[in-house]
């Protein structure tokens, strides 16, 4: 059962509970929603039927100040072509007519590079030259595996670092 189905069933259950109790406010309090939400859903239900209570798919918002994909591709391509340049130098070079005259701030360049995982010179060199880049910062690392193989729950486990007496 999907999340949308669960949400649809929850909304239907609110109406069933309100009918069963005969008190909308008590049903809303029990289900944890505001009565104005109930009445908004009720208006839609009366007008369009129960299918209107299903969650609608929403498209991804398009931000007005978002970087265009063309500029983002140019910044990434230039940074990979010149991996030793810092964001300020990349921004200055892209502003030249030779490279298209893209007027972009160093901070904007750095944010584009960060989105693509190329925010440091070592990462750009690693991608271009084929050697391993340094590991990502700890906040990007997956958590370590914490599962231990034991025969039954509650079994005592000896850790290797304490086994040698260290």
RANORWO-V458925 format. One record per residue. RES is the residue in three letters. PHI is phi as a letter, one per 20 degrees, with the letter a starting at -180 (* if undefined). PSI is psi in whole degrees, 0 to 359 (NA if undefined). D_CENTER is the distance of its C-alpha to the mean C-alpha in Angstrom with 1 decimal. Layout:
res->(RES	RES)
phi->(PHI	PHI)
psi->(PSI	PSI)
d_center->(D_CENTER	D_CENTER)
//
This chain:
res->(UNK	UNK	UNK	UNK	UNK	UNK	UNK	UNK	UNK	UNK	UNK	UNK	UNK	UNK	UNK	UNK	UNK	UNK	UNK	UNK	UNK	UNK	UNK	UNK	UNK	UNK	UNK	UNK	UNK	UNK	UNK	UNK	UNK	UNK	UNK	UNK	UNK	UNK	UNK	UNK	UNK	UNK	UNK	UNK	UNK	UNK	UNK	UNK	UNK	UNK	UNK	UNK	UNK	UNK	UNK	UNK	UNK	UNK	UNK	UNK	UNK	UNK	UNK	UNK	UNK	UNK	UNK	UNK	UNK	UNK	UNK	UNK	UNK	UNK	UNK	UNK	UNK	UNK	UNK	UNK	UNK	UNK	UNK	UNK	UNK	UNK	UNK	UNK	UNK	UNK	UNK	UNK	UNK	UNK	UNK	UNK	UNK	UNK	UNK	UNK	UNK	UNK	UNK	UNK	UNK	UNK	UNK	UNK	UNK	UNK	UNK	UNK	UNK	UNK	UNK	UNK	UNK	UNK	UNK	UNK	UNK	UNK	UNK	UNK	UNK	UNK	UNK	UNK	UNK	UNK	UNK	UNK	UNK	UNK	UNK	UNK	UNK	UNK	UNK	UNK	UNK	UNK	UNK	UNK	UNK	UNK	UNK	UNK	UNK	UNK	UNK	UNK	UNK	UNK	UNK	UNK	UNK	UNK	UNK	UNK	UNK	UNK	UNK	UNK	UNK	UNK)
phi->(*	e	f	f	f	f	f	f	f	f	f	f	f	f	f	f	f	f	f	f	f	m	c	f	f	f	f	f	f	f	e	n	c	e	g	f	f	g	f	f	f	f	g	f	f	f	e	d	n	f	f	f	f	f	f	e	f	d	e	f	f	d	f	f	d	f	f	f	g	f	f	f	f	f	f	f	f	f	f	f	f	c	f	e	e	e	g	f	f	f	f	f	f	f	f	f	f	g	d	o	m	f	e	b	f	g	f	f	f	f	f	f	f	f	f	e	m	c	f	d	f	g	f	f	f	f	f	f	e	n	e	f	f	f	f	f	g	g	f	e	f	f	f	f	f	d	e	d	e	c	f	b	f	n	f	f	c	e	e	f	f	e	f	e	n	f)
psi->(132	169	322	320	320	319	320	315	323	314	320	324	327	315	323	319	321	320	322	316	334	13	112	316	321	319	318	319	318	325	350	30	162	144	329	328	317	313	329	315	322	317	315	320	316	325	319	350	174	337	341	341	348	141	140	149	136	140	159	132	145	110	141	327	20	148	134	148	327	313	320	318	320	318	314	317	317	319	324	330	332	73	342	351	141	169	323	318	321	316	319	319	320	339	343	149	332	323	14	355	37	113	108	143	154	324	321	320	314	320	322	315	321	320	329	6	26	32	346	156	320	321	319	316	321	322	322	312	344	7	165	129	159	155	154	156	159	328	344	352	142	150	149	154	126	9	135	138	115	160	324	154	140	359	137	138	132	129	148	323	336	349	328	356	12	NA)
d_center->(22.8	19.5	17.6	19.2	22.6	22.2	21.4	24.3	26.6	25.7	26.7	29.9	30.7	30.7	33.3	35.3	35.4	36.5	39.3	40.3	40.5	41.9	40.0	36.7	36.0	36.6	34.3	31.5	32.0	32.0	28.8	27.0	26.7	28.5	31.6	30.6	27.7	30.3	32.6	30.1	29.2	33.0	33.8	31.4	32.7	36.3	35.7	33.5	33.8	31.5	29.1	27.8	26.2	23.8	20.2	19.9	17.3	15.7	15.1	12.3	13.7	15.6	15.8	19.4	19.0	16.5	17.8	19.6	18.9	22.6	22.4	19.3	21.2	24.3	22.8	21.3	24.6	26.7	24.9	25.4	29.0	29.7	27.5	29.8	29.1	27.1	24.9	27.9	30.1	27.7	27.5	31.3	31.9	29.7	31.6	34.8	36.3	36.4	32.6	32.2	32.4	28.7	28.7	25.6	25.1	24.6	21.6	20.1	21.0	19.5	16.1	16.3	17.4	14.7	12.0	14.2	15.0	18.5	18.8	21.9	25.2	25.3	22.1	23.6	27.0	25.6	24.1	27.3	30.0	28.6	28.7	26.1	23.9	23.6	21.0	17.6	17.6	17.5	14.1	12.7	15.3	15.0	17.3	20.9	22.4	24.4	26.3	30.1	32.4	35.2	37.9	37.4	35.1	36.5	38.2	38.6	37.0	38.4	36.1	37.3	37.4	39.9	41.9	43.6	44.7	42.7)
//
